[in-house]
């Protein structure tokens, strides 16, 4: 019976496992749902650029006020994503970062700053005002630099009415007929040292800048080298690339390049910072936390945090970020999704096997190896003795696990059989004593009164409870065949209970007759 039961359980377990696999297979094949980056029904790509909300194109429902972009399909392959309405067509958006609250835009050509009469202006263009004293995005000073090329010129960058940056470029005289290329080669070959060009950090964030250019006249300086005067704002590191530097400074040692054509096609990148304004929120630079109503209105994902603005103090707004362990778009409902910890941790210190646990992860060396899993190649293959020991241990554990249910059933079966045997033996012994003590005679004597018969056949346990285990305080008197006790039954009836003093076979019949007569 036990063997048959085990077979049935095994079949049921196998069937359940197969069913579980069949149910799980479609879910595993489907994989996690793709992350959404934009509002429902809105286009989130333009050419090769992804457009996450709060940025958007098309209807107003697709973007946050001030974050409208335009996808220009007119003759450009791939299409170009333009800042704002795109009517000016000056800046093209090439990357948007939700994590850093930044946006990379590029200007085509070397004339983003139109200079006339020694002055000019650099402006983002169509930057919409979206809050008290704030705009949607500004130039990020720490990510950009001010660049000047030319001979004996000084440029000053003005932002918000104050000095934002500035530098001067000189071309010293080395002799007649010397070229601008030779001047540059005699300077620092990888960075400007105020020889033919200069670079300077920008101190102030703004949506527009004024530029003032001044010619420096020195009698001891030869300034006619043909090096063009250019004033640029560009991402830090862009000007240090040899090709970009050659085109901007018109340097062509081999005289084989069409630099004027390359200058028109040059893409000058700039990094902007952005943040979202909230009309009912009072922006306070002294606090790093968002007001509750601003956080609830801007950061839609439950797994996101709100912080005050950008690293740029002039952007008076708020930004959202997914909590640790989540990634996605915090500006959308359900936009921050749980990520696999192993995918993140393996890149840092786990060079073994990473296992997902509830809310965390565990890293270890692969099976059959041991060592330091935090270093590449540090998990060493186990020796033969170690493998044999692990194999024997695994075999013992496997056998123990496999035989455990069978042994448990054997033990339970043995206990049940023993308990049943004891009950049967006790029942047989009670029947023996009942017959031996003239139980059948008592039944016959009181059989003419059925109600009395039910009350007369009472167990010893109930009589002991009724007399408090035949306590002396319950003793009422005695007779020739026994002692009489006062008893209180379970139904609270008060009765007299007579217990025989001795159990002798010849006394039993007389005792039974007396009980019958009294009844």
C-alpha positions in Angstrom: 0.0 0.0 0.0 2.8 2.4 0.9 4.7 1.6 -2.4 1.5 2.2 -4.4 1.0 5.5 -2.7 4.5 6.6 -3.4 4.1 5.8 -7.1 0.9 7.9 -7.3 2.6 10.8 -5.5 5.5 10.7 -7.9 3.2 10.7 -10.9 1.3 13.6 -9.6 4.5 15.5 -8.8 5.9 14.9 -12.3 2.6 15.9 -13.9 2.5 19.1 -11.8 6.1 19.9 -12.8 5.3 19.4 -16.5 2.3 21.6 -16.1 4.4 24.3 -14.4 6.9 24.2 -17.2 4.2 24.5 -19.8 2.7 27.5 -18.0 6.1 29.1 -17.4 7.5 28.6 -21.0 5.4 31.4 -22.7 6.1 33.8 -19.9 9.9 33.1 -20.1 9.8 33.4 -23.9 7.9 36.7 -23.6 10.5 38.3 -21.3 10.1 41.5 -19.3 7.9 44.2 -20.9 9.8 46.9 -22.8 10.3 50.1 -21.0 8.2 53.0 -22.2 9.9 56.4 -22.5 7.1 58.6 -23.7 3.5 59.4 -23.2 0.9 57.0 -24.8 0.3 57.6 -28.5 3.4 59.9 -28.8 6.4 59.4 -31.1 9.6 58.8 -29.1 12.2 58.6 -31.9 13.5 61.0 -34.6 16.2 59.5 -36.8 18.7 57.9 -34.5 17.7 59.9 -31.4 15.4 58.7 -28.6 13.0 61.4 -27.2 12.0 60.6 -23.6 9.3 62.5 -21.8 9.3 65.4 -20.6 10.7 66.1 -24.1 8.3 65.4 -27.0 7.2 66.2 -30.5 3.7 66.9 -31.9 0.7 67.6 -29.6 1.1 69.4 -26.3 0.1 66.3 -24.4 3.4 64.7 -25.6 5.8 67.1 -23.8 6.1 69.2 -20.7 5.8 73.0 -21.2 9.1 74.3 -22.6 10.4 70.9 -23.8 9.0 70.8 -27.3 11.2 69.4 -30.0 10.7 69.2 -33.8 11.6 66.2 -36.0 12.7 67.7 -39.4 12.2 65.2 -42.3 12.8 67.8 -45.0 15.5 66.3 -47.2 17.7 65.1 -44.3 18.6 61.4 -43.9 18.2 60.4 -41.2 15.7 63.1 -40.0 17.1 65.8 -37.7 15.7 66.5 -34.2 15.7 70.2 -33.7 15.4 72.3 -30.6 12.1 74.0 -30.0 9.9 74.7 -33.0 12.9 74.2 -35.2 12.2 77.4 -37.2 15.7 78.7 -36.8 17.2 75.3 -37.5 20.4 76.3 -35.7 20.7 73.6 -33.0 20.2 69.9 -33.5 19.5 67.6 -30.6 21.7 64.4 -30.7 21.3 63.1 -27.1 19.0 63.5 -24.1 20.0 62.1 -20.6 17.3 61.7 -18.0 19.9 60.5 -15.4 22.1 63.5 -15.7 19.3 66.0 -16.7 21.4 67.1 -19.6 21.0 67.4 -23.4 23.7 67.4 -26.1 23.0 69.7 -29.1 25.2 70.5 -32.1 25.7 73.6 -34.3 26.5 73.1 -37.9 29.4 75.2 -39.1 31.8 77.7 -37.5 29.5 80.7 -37.3 27.2 80.1 -34.2 28.3 83.5 -33.0 27.6 86.3 -35.5 30.3 88.9 -35.0 30.0 92.5 -36.4 31.8 95.6 -35.3 33.7 93.6 -32.6 30.6 92.2 -30.8 28.1 89.4 -31.2 25.7 87.1 -29.4 25.4 83.4 -28.7 21.9 82.3 -28.0 20.2 78.9 -27.5 17.2 80.1 -29.4 13.5 79.6 -28.6 14.2 78.8 -24.9 10.7 79.1 -23.4 10.4 80.6 -19.9 8.7 78.0 -17.7 8.8 79.4 -14.2 9.5 82.4 -12.0 12.9 83.6 -13.2 13.7 80.2 -14.9 13.9 78.6 -18.3 13.7 75.0 -19.4 17.4 74.6 -20.2 20.6 76.6 -19.9 24.2 76.1 -20.9 26.0 73.8 -18.5 29.2 75.7 -17.6 31.1 72.7 -16.2 30.7 70.7 -19.4 31.6 73.4 -22.0 34.4 75.9 -22.7 35.0 79.2 -24.4 37.4 79.0 -27.4 39.1 81.7 -29.4 41.4 81.4 -32.5 43.3 84.1 -34.3 46.3 86.3 -33.8 46.5 89.1 -31.3 42.9 89.1 -30.3 41.0 89.2 -27.0 37.5 87.8 -26.5 35.2 88.4 -23.5 32.1 86.3 -22.8 29.3 88.0 -20.9 26.4 86.2 -19.3 23.5 87.7 -17.3 25.3 91.0 -17.4 28.5 89.8 -15.8 31.8 88.3 -16.9 31.4 84.6 -17.8 34.7 83.9 -19.5 37.4 85.3 -21.6 40.9 84.8 -23.0 43.5 86.2 -25.5 45.4 84.7 -28.4 48.8 85.9 -29.6 51.0 85.2 -32.6 54.7 86.1 -31.9 57.1 86.9 -34.8 59.4 84.1 -35.8 60.5 85.5 -39.1 59.2 86.6 -42.5 56.9 84.2 -44.3 56.2 81.9 -41.4 52.9 80.2 -41.5 50.1 79.8 -38.9 50.9 76.0 -38.9 54.4 76.7 -37.9 53.2 79.0 -35.1 50.9 76.4 -33.8 53.6 73.7 -34.0 56.0 75.8 -32.0 53.4 76.1 -29.2 51.8 73.2 -27.4 50.8 70.7 -30.0 47.8 69.3 -28.0 46.3 72.2 -26.3 46.1 76.0 -26.8 48.7 78.0 -24.9 47.5 81.4 -26.1 49.6 80.8 -29.2 47.2 81.1 -32.1 44.3 80.0 -29.9 43.1 80.0 -26.3 40.6 78.1 -24.2 38.8 79.2 -21.1 36.3 77.8 -18.6 32.8 79.3 -18.4 31.6 80.5 -15.0 28.0 81.4 -15.5 25.0 79.4 -16.9 22.7 81.2 -19.2 20.5 80.8 -22.3 22.3 83.6 -24.1 25.7 85.3 -24.0 27.2 88.5 -25.3 30.6 88.4 -26.9 33.1 91.3 -27.2 36.1 91.0 -29.5 39.1 93.3 -29.3 42.1 93.5 -31.6 45.5 93.8 -29.9 48.1 95.9 -31.6 51.8 95.3 -30.7 54.6 96.8 -32.9 56.8 93.8 -32.1 54.2 91.2 -33.1 53.8 89.9 -36.6 50.0 89.3 -37.0 49.4 88.5 -40.6 49.5 84.7 -40.6 46.1 84.1 -42.2 44.8 82.3 -39.1 41.0 83.0 -39.0 39.4 84.6 -36.0 36.7 82.3 -34.6 34.8 82.5 -31.3 33.2 79.3 -30.2 31.4 77.7 -27.3 31.9 73.9 -27.4 31.8 70.8 -25.2 35.0 70.3 -23.2 37.5 68.1 -25.1 36.0 68.6 -28.5 38.6 71.2 -29.6 41.5 68.9 -28.5 40.7 66.4 -31.3 43.3 67.0 -34.1 40.8 67.1 -36.9 38.5 69.7 -35.2 41.5 71.9 -34.3 42.9 71.8 -37.8 39.6 72.8 -39.4 38.9 75.6 -36.9 42.4 77.0 -37.2 42.7 76.4 -40.9 45.8 74.3 -40.5 46.6 72.1 -43.5 50.2 70.9 -43.4 49.8 68.7 -46.5 47.6 71.2 -48.4 45.4 68.4 -49.5 42.2 69.2 -47.6 39.2 71.4 -48.6 39.1 73.1 -45.2 36.4 75.6 -46.1 34.0 72.8 -47.1 34.9 70.9 -43.9 34.3 74.0 -41.8 30.8 74.4 -43.2 30.1 70.7 -42.3 31.7 70.8 -38.9 29.5 69.8 -36.0 30.2 71.7 -32.8 28.6 70.1 -29.7 27.3 71.9 -26.6 25.9 70.5 -23.3 22.7 72.0 -21.8 21.3 71.3 -18.4 17.5 71.2 -17.9 14.9 71.0 -15.1 11.1 71.1 -14.8 9.3 74.0 -13.2 6.1 73.7 -11.1 3.7 76.6 -10.9 2.5 76.0 -7.4 5.9 75.2 -5.9 8.1 77.8 -4.3 11.6 77.2 -5.5 14.1 77.5 -2.6 17.8 76.9 -3.3 18.4 76.4 0.4 16.7 73.0 0.4 17.6 69.8 -1.5 14.1 68.3 -1.3 11.1 69.0 -3.5 7.9 70.4 -2.1 5.3 67.5 -1.8 3.0 68.9 -4.4 5.9 69.4 -6.9 7.2 65.9 -6.3 3.8 64.4 -6.8 3.1 66.4 -10.0 6.5 65.9 -11.7 7.8 62.6 -10.5 5.0 60.2 -11.6 6.8 56.9 -10.9 6.3 55.5 -7.4 9.9 54.3 -7.4 11.4 57.7 -8.1 12.9 60.6 -6.0 12.6 64.3 -6.6 15.5 66.7 -6.2 15.8 70.5 -6.5 16.8 71.5 -10.0 20.0 70.7 -11.7 23.6 71.3 -10.7 22.9 74.6 -12.4 21.5 77.0 -9.8 20.1 79.3 -12.4 17.6 76.6 -13.5 14.8 77.1 -11.0 13.0 73.8 -11.3 13.0 70.2 -10.2 14.4 66.9 -11.6 13.4 63.2 -11.0 15.6 60.1 -10.7 14.8 56.4 -10.3 15.6 54.9 -7.0 18.5 52.5 -6.5 17.7 49.2 -8.1 15.4 50.7 -10.7 15.9 52.3 -14.1 13.7 53.9 -16.7 11.7 57.2 -17.0 10.8 58.6 -13.5 8.5 61.2 -15.2 6.0 58.5 -16.3 3.6 56.4 -14.2 5.3 53.1 -13.8 8.4 54.4 -15.6 11.0 53.2 -13.1 11.3 49.4 -13.4 13.2 46.9 -11.2 16.5 45.9 -12.7 18.5 42.7 -12.2 21.1 43.3 -9.5 23.4 40.8 -11.1 23.5 42.7 -14.4 24.8 45.7 -12.5 27.1 44.1 -9.9 28.8 41.7 -12.4 30.2 44.8 -14.1 31.9 45.9 -10.9 33.3 43.1 -8.8 31.5 39.8 -9.4 33.6 37.7 -11.8 32.0 34.4 -10.8 28.4 33.3 -10.8 25.9 35.9 -9.7 22.6 34.6 -8.2 19.5 36.7 -7.7 18.0 36.6 -4.2 15.0 38.3 -2.7 15.9 42.0 -2.8 19.7 41.3 -3.2 22.2 39.1 -4.9 25.0 36.6 -4.1 28.2 36.1 -6.0 30.2 32.9 -5.9 32.7 30.8 -7.9 31.2 28.4 -10.5 30.6 24.8 -9.5 33.8 22.8 -9.5 35.9 25.9 -8.7 36.9 27.9 -5.6 38.8 31.1 -4.9 38.3 34.8 -5.0 35.3 35.7 -7.2 36.1 39.4 -7.0 39.1 39.2 -9.3 39.2 38.0 -13.0 40.5 34.4 -13.3 40.8 33.9 -9.5 38.3 31.0 -9.4 40.5 27.9 -9.4 39.4 24.4 -10.6 38.9 22.1 -7.6 41.4 19.2 -7.0 40.4 15.6 -7.5 40.1 15.0 -3.7 37.9 18.1 -3.3 35.7 17.0 -6.3 35.4 13.5 -4.9 34.6 14.8 -1.4 32.0 17.2 -2.8 30.6 14.4 -5.0 30.3 12.0 -2.0 28.7 14.8 0.1 26.3 15.6 -2.7 25.5 11.9 -3.0 24.7 11.5 0.7 22.6 14.7 0.6 20.7 13.5 -2.5 20.0 10.1 -1.0 18.9 11.6 2.2 16.5 14.0 0.5 15.2 11.2 -1.8 14.6 8.7 1.0 13.4 11.1 3.6 9.7 11.0 2.6 9.7 7.2 2.4 11.3 6.8 5.9 8.8 9.4 7.3 5.9 7.4 5.9 7.3 4.2 7.4 7.6 5.8 10.9 4.1 7.3 10.7 2.7 4.0 9.6 4.4 2.1 12.4 3.0 4.6 15.0 -0.5 4.3 13.6 -0.4 0.5 13.7 1.0 0.5 17.3 -1.7 3.0 18.4 -4.4 0.9 16.8 -3.1 -2.3 18.4 -3.1 -0.7 21.9 -6.7 0.5 21.4 -7.8 -2.9 20.3 -6.1 -4.5 23.3 -7.7 -2.1 25.7 -11.1 -2.6 24.3 -10.8 -6.4 24.5 -9.6 -6.1 28.1 -12.5 -3.9 29.1 -14.9 -6.4 27.6 -13.2 -9.2 29.5 -13.6 -7.3 32.8 -17.2 -6.4 32.1 -18.1 -10.0 31.5 -16.0 -11.2 34.5 -17.7 -8.8 36.9 -21.2 -9.9 35.9 -21.9 -7.0 33.5 -24.3 -9.0 31.5 -26.3 -10.0 34.7 -26.6 -6.3 35.6 -27.9 -5.5 32.1 -30.5 -8.3 32.5 -31.7 -7.1 35.9 -32.3 -3.5 34.7 -33.3 -4.3 31.2 -37.0 -3.6 31.9 -36.1 0.1 32.5 -34.3 1.5 29.4 -33.7 4.9 31.0 -32.1 3.3 34.1 -30.0 1.1 31.8 -28.4 4.1 30.2 -27.6 5.8 33.5 -26.3 2.6 35.2 -23.6 1.8 32.7 -21.1 4.6 33.5 -17.3 4.5 33.0 -14.9 4.4 35.9 -13.3 7.7 34.7 -16.6 9.5 35.1 -17.2 8.0 38.6 -13.8 9.1 39.7 -14.5 12.7 38.5 -17.9 12.6 40.3 -16.3 11.6 43.7 -13.1 13.5 43.3 -11.3 10.2 42.9 -13.2 8.7 45.8 -12.0 11.3 48.3 -12.7 10.8 52.0 -14.6 14.1 52.1 -17.2 12.6 49.8 -17.7 9.4 52.0 -21.2 9.0 53.3 -21.1 5.6 55.0 -20.5 1.9 54.4 -22.2 -1.5 54.3 -21.3 -5.1 54.2 -20.2 -5.1 50.6 -18.8 -1.6 50.1 -18.5 2.1 50.8 -21.0 4.8 49.7 -19.8 8.1 48.3 -21.5 11.3 47.4 -21.1 11.9 43.6 -21.8 14.9 41.4 -22.2 13.9 37.8 -21.3 16.0 34.8 -25.0 17.0 34.4 -24.8 18.3 38.1 -27.1 15.5 39.4 -26.2 14.4 42.9 -26.0 10.6 43.2 -24.9 7.9 45.7 -22.0 5.8 44.4 -21.3 2.5 46.1 -17.8 1.0 45.7 -17.1 -2.6 46.7 -14.5 -3.1 49.4 -13.1 -6.3 48.0 -13.4 -8.0 44.7 -14.0 -11.6 45.3 -15.9 -13.8 42.8 -18.5 -15.0 45.4 -19.2 -11.5 46.5 -19.9 -10.2 43.0 -23.4 -11.7 42.5 -24.6 -10.4 45.9 -23.2 -6.9 45.1 -24.9 -6.9 41.7 -28.2 -7.9 43.3 -28.0 -5.1 45.8 -27.3 -2.6 43.1 -30.3 -3.8 41.1 -32.6 -3.7 44.2 -31.5 -0.1 45.0 -32.0 0.9 41.5 
